[in-house]
Each structure stands twice: as C-alpha cells, then as structure tokens.
Amino acid sequence: MDPITLVFYAVVCGCLSAVAPKFPGMSVRLGVGAGVGIIAATTLPFIKDMLNGY
C-alpha cells in the first residue's frame, strides 16, 4: 500500500471514529460508515492526481 493511500484512509477513519459515537444505533453508524467509505474510495484517485501534479 502506498503512503498516500495509507495516510488518506487513516485520516478518514480517524475522523469517522471521532464522530461515530454521536450517531444513534448500530444501523445508522453502519450506514454512515459505508457512505463515508464509498465517498473516500471515489475521491482518492482525484486527490492522488492532484498530488502528482505538484
């Protein structure tokens, strides 16, 4: 796993774990986690392209 991917997902998971206890119920947390994961996986290629340009 390359460092950009590792750092990106560490930041995403860290932020999600900070706010997850505020969501009521396991199903809501699971849905939010899945949504955040999909968004993170979708945006990572664009972020990597932007970083490669510098």
C-alpha positions in Angstrom: 0.0 0.0 0.0 1.5 3.4 -1.0 1.9 6.1 1.7 -0.8 8.4 0.2 -3.5 5.7 0.4 -2.4 4.8 3.9 -2.5 8.4 5.2 -5.8 9.2 3.4 -7.7 6.3 4.9 -6.1 6.8 8.3 -7.4 10.4 8.3 -10.9 9.3 7.0 -11.2 6.6 9.6 -9.9 8.8 12.4 -12.4 11.5 11.6 -15.2 8.9 11.4 -14.3 7.3 14.7 -14.4 10.7 16.3 -18.0 11.4 15.3 -19.4 7.9 15.3 -20.4 7.7 18.9 -22.7 10.7 18.4 -24.9 8.7 15.9 -27.7 6.7 17.5 -27.9 3.0 16.8 -25.6 0.4 15.1 -27.5 0.6 11.8 -27.1 4.4 11.5 -23.3 4.1 12.2 -23.0 1.3 9.7 -24.8 3.3 7.0 -22.7 6.4 7.7 -19.5 4.3 7.7 -20.5 2.7 4.3 -21.3 6.1 2.8 -18.1 7.6 4.0 -16.1 4.6 2.7 -17.7 4.9 -0.8 -17.1 8.7 -0.9 -13.5 8.2 0.2 -12.8 5.4 -2.3 -14.3 7.6 -5.1 -12.3 10.7 -4.2 -8.9 9.1 -3.6 -8.0 8.8 -7.3 -8.7 12.6 -7.8 -6.6 13.5 -4.8 -3.7 11.4 -6.0 -3.9 13.0 -9.4 -3.8 16.5 -7.9 -0.8 15.5 -5.7 1.1 14.0 -8.7 0.8 17.4 -10.5 2.9 19.1 -7.8 
